[in-house]
Amino acid sequence: MDTIANMLSQLKNASLARKEFVEIPYSKTVEAVLRVIEKHGFVKKVGIFKQKDSERKSLHIDLSYDVESQPMLSDAKRVSKPGRRMYLQSKEIKRVNPKFGLVIMSTPQGIMTGEQARRSKLGGEVICEIL
């Protein structure tokens, strides 16, 4: 199961349905991707919690909307999939205006935006695009 693709589709569907929050199963990779998304304002807050009756952790994500109640996260696409991985060198990373979206990458230094990876001259796997 692709946990990142699952998280992206849940975020997209919940924001289009104007939900206040969404809860998803915990994963270190998913948490790292969500922290980058949170840092850029596409979601309000990301929290980790354990349910009383089980040992499993979950992520609680508060969704962000603009003044006109339009979702900040309008589209999210998984780029590198389990069947077809997409790797880029730092020179190949395309520039995206941070106001309109961002590219999230997994590099040897951790998960970061494409812009940070390009500035640090790091290549890596393109995880997803947030629009």
Backbone hydrogen bonds, N-H to C=O, Kabsch-Sander energy under -0.5 kcal/mol:
donor,donor_aa,acceptor,acceptor_aa,energy
3,T,1,M,-1.0
6,N,2,D,-2.0
7,M,3,T,-2.2
8,L,4,I,-2.6
9,S,5,A,-2.3
10,Q,6,N,-2.1
11,L,7,M,-2.5
12,K,8,L,-2.5
13,N,9,S,-2.6
14,A,10,Q,-2.4
15,S,11,L,-2.3
16,L,12,K,-2.1
17,A,13,N,-1.6
18,R,15,S,-1.1
19,K,14,A,-2.9
22,V,61,I,-2.0
24,I,59,L,-2.1
26,Y,57,K,-1.8
31,E,27,S,-2.6
32,A,28,K,-2.3
33,V,29,T,-2.3
34,L,30,V,-2.5
35,R,31,E,-2.2
36,V,32,A,-1.5
37,I,33,V,-2.2
38,E,34,L,-2.9
39,K,35,R,-2.2
40,H,36,V,-1.2
41,G,38,E,-1.7
42,F,37,I,-1.9
43,V,37,I,-0.6
44,K,62,D,-2.2
45,K,62,D,-1.0
47,G,60,H,-2.6
49,F,58,S,-2.3
51,Q,56,R,-1.1
54,S,51,Q,-0.9
58,S,49,F,-2.7
59,L,24,I,-3.3
60,H,47,G,-3.3
61,I,22,V,-3.0
61,I,59,L,-0.6
62,D,45,K,-2.7
62,D,60,H,-0.5
63,L,20,E,-1.9
63,L,61,I,-0.6
64,S,42,F,-0.8
66,D,70,Q,-2.7
69,S,66,D,-1.7
72,M,64,S,-2.3
74,S,72,M,-0.9
77,K,129,E,-2.7
79,V,77,K,-0.5
79,V,127,I,-1.7
80,S,126,V,-1.2
80,S,127,I,-0.6
81,K,79,V,-0.7
81,K,84,R,-2.2
84,R,81,K,-0.7
87,Y,85,R,-0.5
88,L,124,G,-2.7
92,E,89,Q,-1.1
93,I,89,Q,-0.6
93,I,90,S,-0.7
100,F,97,N,-1.7
101,G,97,N,-1.5
102,L,130,I,-2.2
104,I,128,C,-2.8
105,M,112,M,-3.5
106,S,125,E,-2.9
107,T,105,M,-0.6
107,T,110,G,-2.2
110,G,107,T,-1.7
112,M,105,M,-2.4
114,G,103,V,-2.6
117,A,113,T,-2.1
118,R,114,G,-2.4
119,R,115,E,-2.4
120,S,116,Q,-2.1
121,K,118,R,-1.0
122,L,117,A,-3.1
124,G,88,L,-2.4
125,E,106,S,-2.0
126,V,86,M,-2.5
127,I,104,I,-2.2
127,I,125,E,-0.8
128,C,104,I,-1.4
129,E,77,K,-2.5
130,I,102,L,-3.1
131,L,75,D,-3.4
